[in-house]
Amino acid sequence: MKFLQSKSFHETKLLLKLAGPIIVGQLGQNMIQLADTVIVGSLGPVALGASAFASSLFIVFLIFGLGILAPTTALFAKMQGQENFPLGGTLLRHSLFVACAISAVLVAGVYLLIPHLEIFGQRAEILTQGIPFLKLLTWSIVPSMIYQSYKQFTDGIGKTKVGMYIMIAGVIINVLLNYGLIHGYHGLPKMGLVGSAWASLIARCIMAFCMVAYVHLNPKFAHYFSEPWIHRFDKQMIKNMLRLGIPTGFTYFFEVGAFSSAAVMMGWFGAIPLAAHQITISLASTSFMITLGVGIASSIRVGFEMGRGDYAQARHAGFTAIKVGAIYMGLCALGFFFLRHWFPTFYVNDPDVIEWAAKFFVVVAIFEIFDGVQAVAIGSLRGMSDTQIPSIIAFFAYWVMGLPGGYALAFHLGVGPVGIWMGLLIGLIFASILLTLRFHILSKKYLTNVGTN
């Protein structure tokens, strides 16, 4: 009864109220890829492996772009805390400009890379099916970035259900189109693996259109757009967004790039371990999306309290979120361990793929808590507009400790494919410890500065 009246319980309620719709939206984003994986799995291990390889490359570029936009959520929350509502519209306009500019760069980057994909050492059949899929999927970066720039706005001002509803609609559209375009059902053309890319692209375009229309046509948002929408750009504001966003983009890149590099290395062992890896990572990513939603909510709570100047509450909000993330991922760890042979059967009935996936899930069960802590800690730091040091921590954790450790275990110490997952575990351990320590030091510093002024 005492806990129900405590400061921690009140903060947890505020956090979860924000996080709930964000989590549904994040799960929806992951469900688009999960649906692709499940339906593509019916085409066989080669198609699933090609999808895994292409998606691993695509997601690195997309996540880098989404990372650049990520700090704007805290900027919107801070604006809300200051009650400077016209600034919200100005921030959104500049965020949209950044989103479109970065999208063009990312699409160009993927197309420049495509002629050189053989450097990743994939088998010929993987590249033959994977390249057309990747070319088409890449164009979905553009609507994804536009959608995200508006979602950062609605999330930052506390209207987290907007993105949730639009994402749910997008998932339904994507699943139906995947089902129809891959196999040619209900009069749609039978397109195989490429049909999955078309489904993702169409769904993401519809989502972006709905988000833009909802924000600009809804009178509830009118007070954010009291100043002219078409106006000159503030170069300093764009520089500030990029100053915060580019390090965050690299933070996302270092983490997701590590997992994508792990998929590339897994491909060196053949199509069976790679298919098992894709199954494992898709389910692990689903659990991670919930924690990522808590991290985004944490950035909103911390950013809002920073805008109000209540640094003690900002610190409390951040650590409450970290605890919630750790507890949730601990429960997921138990599920992955005890159901490790059952989960893969949702995707395939190949006994070899199922057995490899079960082995990978043992390692996943260990790293779940560390993954949850680092995801929420980095969100809390983003709420304090701290992005540069977390980027350095991510590079060290994943690219100095994690990936080299995984490579050594897999290819030089005789552990095999499981060693790659053990390397990811090493990276997550370092990331969770260092990021939490960084939040502790930075939030204490704010409190100390207040006390001395």
Secondary structure, 3 states (H helix, E strand, C coil): CCHHHCHHHHHHHHHHHHHHHHHHHHHHHHHHHHHHHHHHHHHCHHHHHHHHHHHHHHHHHHHHHHHHHCCHHHHHHHHHHHCCHHHHHHHHHHHHHHHHHHHHHHHHHHHHHHHHHHHHCCCHHHHHHHHHHHHHHHCCHHHHHHHHHHHHHHHHCCCHHHHHHHHHHHHHHHHHHHHHHHHCHHHCCCCCHHHHHHHHHHHHHHHHHHHHHHHHHCHHHHHHHCCCCCCCCCHHHHHHHHHHHHHHHHHHHHHHHHHHHHHHHHHCCCHHHHHHHHHHHHHHHHHHHHHHHHHHHHHHHHHHHHHHCCHHHHHHHHHHHHHHHHHHHHHHHHHHHHCCCCHHHHCCCCHHHHHHHHHHHHHHHHHHHHHHHHHHHHHHHHHCCCCHHHHHHHHHHHHHHHHHHHHHHHHHCCCCHHHHHHHHHHHHHHHHHHHHHHHHHHHHHHHHHHHHC
